[in-house]
Each structure stands twice: as structure tokens, then as C-alpha cells.
Amino acid sequence: MVQSLHDFLDENLNYLKENGLYNEVDTIEGANGPEIQIDGKKYINLSSNNYLGLATDEDLKAAAKEAIDNRGVGAGAVRSINGTLDIHDELEQTLAEFKGTEAAIAYQSGFNCNMAAISAVMNKNDAILSDELNHASIIDGCRLSKAKIIRVNHSDMDDLRKKAKEAVESGEYNKVMYITDGVFSMDGDVAKLPEIVEIAEEYGLLTYVDDAHGSGVMGNGAGTVKHFGLQDKIDFQIGTLSKAIGVVGGYVAGSQQLIDWLKAQSRPFLFSTSLAPGDTKAVTAAVKKLMASTELHDKLWDNAKYLKEGLQKLGFDTGESETPITPVIIGDEKDTQEFSKRLKDEGIYVKSIVFPTVPRGTGRVRNMPTAAHTKEMLDKALAAYEKIGKDIGIIK
């Protein structure tokens, strides 16, 4: 007898809950800023990707309101029919300048970028070398392309060189691409882009960097690729407009020829209504703000250093992070969930991250300090960590 939907869901939801793998979804009352309110209680918020505090920026709000007043709440069509407004062109020109490329294309989300760009260029006759810790959207984009997916050990340049050599010299594939995150979201480490470029040039690989957590954060805000000065060496620069940029959407930056191809062939561009006017103008305002000043970028890194050093002095394991992403690695999934709940009881909102987002046995609470946090907020968070860590024996 076939299993009913109810039985399938009941069995598997219970499994997740019993094994510490089920995350409750909390509803925020109001804006997602350095402090948030849930069920009437205020918390210091260390779980947002709003790195620069731009999600509540007054200049961005004003830009969005002006666009809504003059162009409405929706674009009205897909980009390829008549959903391309003048403000979309302005956004893409601004993004290209920001990323140091010939051109850029904007999508409805960062996830959409990876669905769009990979499958528009790679196909069943090609191979993709993919870092084993790449984001889920990269994994799904690779699957959609139907290319042969070859998993590469995380940031292991010897393994990349070996597998690149095997793939190219096999003669089985028309094109071979290497895909990596710029900044890895769960550990906060940075891709070894100079070495990657060297290997790519040796074997003729296409290069693809998803810089969702690097845009606005690395390279004085311009991203991980620009941090290393490699904008003329990376074929695809991907990013989101919903993290440090503070709004919503995503982009691909690269050569004019690449962007022309994506406008002709990428399915999210052809079959999904374009970014709303308010969001488009707000994103443009955010990018221009970052191009004009590094003030927010510098404040972010100052706060991140303060929190990370404080946690390390207390004795917590913050892993291999080189960026503001600051995990505190607990290990066991149930212990990780309990640690997160204890922090919440102390007024500190830090979500647990467990399998399948990270490998089993590497559960962590992931801290995301922002430019909008005050030192007083961070001190309260550190005090809560010290209390709970000592209570449950993680630190002495």
C-alpha cells in the first residue's frame, strides 16, 4: 500500500523534531534591525544578514518611496517583454561599476542567479568542479544544468588541480567550470581566489564566484573578487542584493558578451517578472552609498573583530572564520538547539545551524554582527555567552 502524504509528513516531521533537526520559525514584529521584537519581547539580533544596517536606512526608504510614487509597485512584465524600466538599466550600470566589470544583470534573488547563470552556459556535455561546501543554490543550479558535477574538497587546491587535470585531459567535456562561494556562509572563511585563478588559467577552466556574503563586506564593500584585484580574471561574479545591500534581488557581473547571453537565454530573466520599482531604486541607492564611503564597511569589521575576539577570549571555538560571520561551534545537534534557546532566554537572538545546513556533529550558533550594533549590545551578548557557556560546561 502506498504511503499517504499525511503519513509521510507525520513520520518525517517527528524524526526532525526528535533529533534536534527541526527549526522553529519566529515572526519578527517590526523591522529587522540590530534589535528585534518577537512575541512582545525585545532581543539583541545576531542572526540577520543585514551586515551594514541598510535594510532600515532612511536614504534607501526615501528612494523606494519615490520610485513607487512615480513608477508604481510592480514592473508589470518580464524583462524581455516590457518589464525593463529605465531604473533597471541604471541599477545594472551601477552594479557593473561597483564590481569592476563591463556589464551586469539583475535578478529577483540571489538564488535565481545560480538557477539562471549556470544552466544558461553549462549543459550535459560539460563538467562542473564544485567546492563541497558551496551554497544550496549553487548545488541546485549545477543539477539543473545537467552537467557532470565533480565534488572538490573544501578549499583544497591540490584536489582542485588534480580533478581539473583529470576532467580536462579526459576529453569528455566541451567546457569545464569551477564554482566556489567567495565567503562561505557557515564558517566565514574566504575562497583562495588567487590560487584558483592560477589553476583555472593552467587548465582553461571557466571561473564562477558566488559572493553573496562578500558583496558589501569584502574589498571595501566591492566584494571578494575585487578584494584580490581579480575582477578581470573571474568570468562570473554572482551576488545577492538582500544581505549587505539590504533590499532584495541578485546580480551577475561579467563581460558584456556574457550578460547579453544571459539576457537571451537565462530562464528567470525570460520568465519571471522583474524587480519591483521600489526595490530597484533602493538597491541602486545602497550601492551608490557603498561606492561613496567605506564608513559602514569599516564599522562592520570593527564590531565583528570586537565580538569575535571577545568570544575567543572566553574560550569558545569560532572555527576558521576570516570575516564577520562568527560561528560558535557546539557540535551535537540537540546541544546546539538548547544553547540557542538559552541565549534567547537571555535576550540574545542567535539561531542554531544544524544538519543538513552543516555536516552532522558540527552544529553551531552563528553570530552575524552588523554595522548597526553598538558595543553595549555586543557586551550584553558576550555576557550571556559567558553565563551559558559556564552553566553547561562548554567553557571554564
Disulfide bonds with the S-S distance in Angstrom:
none
